[in-house]
């Protein structure tokens, strides 16, 4: 492979057993940022390859509430183009959408050539929150688990890479993160109306998770599980794994030369705006 990195070689090894989240010390911020920068450089190389070769990739993020999906997605996308890495986080369905075929509302967001679409929660809402909270019938839930593997087979047969991640947070960590959201004004927006009931129905969600994995963990669209109690390690581990799944290569880069301003069309562009409404520079 033309651009196989140590990161990819590590990620493509045999699937490890679930680690004990209490055994490993927290990663220092300096070490985390250094490792993240290397991974984000690789993501930029991957991005160029995706655009050049017309790849279509769908990445599904699921997990318990407060598992760290949002922060992991930000780490994955903050140094790449939002035109190539598109993040989709749909609100609750409207009455019209509820009357549609279930997966219909997700299909318009699927990737065209040269795009990676990341679903921050997806059609798997039916296997999780809708089932646990009674927003769908038992028959609808059962039917979804039966049909979903076939639906995903159509996706992959169409040439789209489908990657599914489940972030698993422990009971203790979820409780601590919810408490932080209650006390911190900058995190309170994360505390949705579904969060508190999810604490109460922890075991119901566990059963729903296991049914989902049993029915939809297939060869053509497998689930990859990740411990997320340590957010920094989880982000690094997931991005490393993601890079290892895709056989990308570095694209040839032309040397870029920044052109000088054309002097024959000189214009006093600073003088023309000096009396406009400038924001006071307080910092």
C-alpha positions, 0 to 999 in steps of 0.5 A: 500500500502506498501510504500505510502508516504505523497508525493504520497497521496498529488499527488493522490488528486483531480486535482487542478485548474490551479494556478495563477503564480503571487500569490506564491513567488519564492522558495528559493534555500535552500528549493528547494534543501531540498525538491528535495533531498527527492523526488530524494530519493523516485525516487531511491526507485521507480527505485528499484521497477521498476527493481524488478517488470519488470515495463515498463513506458513511460513519455512524456514531451511536452510544449511550447518552453522554458517551462522548459522541459529540467531542469525538466527532469534533476531534475527527472533523475540526481540521478537515473541510466541512464540504468533505466531512459532513456532519448530520445531526437530525432533530426529532422527526416531524409529523410528516417524517413520522408518516414516511418510510422509516429510513427515508429521512436519512437518505437525502444526506447520503454521500455523493462522490468525494464525501464522508457523511458522519451521522451523530445518531442515525436510523439506529434511534429506532433500536435505542431511544424510540424502543426504550422510551416507547416512541415506536411499537414493539412490532416496529422495533422488531421489524427494524431489526429484521430489515436493517441488515438488508438496508445496510447491505444495499448501501454497501453493495452500492459501493458506499463504505459503511462504518458503525461505532458504538461508544460505551460509557460506564454507569459511573462516568455517565452519572458524573457527566450528567452532574457536570451538565447540571452545574456548568452553564456552558454544558447545560445545553447538552442536557436533553429531555431524554438524558434524565430518563436514560439514567433511570432506564440504564438496564433497558438501554443495555438490553436494547443495545444487546438486541441491536448488536445481535441483529445488526452486527454483520460482515458487511456492516460490523459494529466497532465498540469503544470504551469512552470513559477516558475521552482523550484516549477514546478519541485517539483510539477511534480516529486511529481505527478509522484511518486503519479501515480505509486503504488511502494513499497520499495524493500528489501535491503540486507546489503552490506559489502565492501570486503578488497583487496586480499593481496596475489595478492598485486601489486604496482599499483601506481608506475606503472602509476606515469610517465604517462601523468597526468593532471595538478591539477590547482584547 
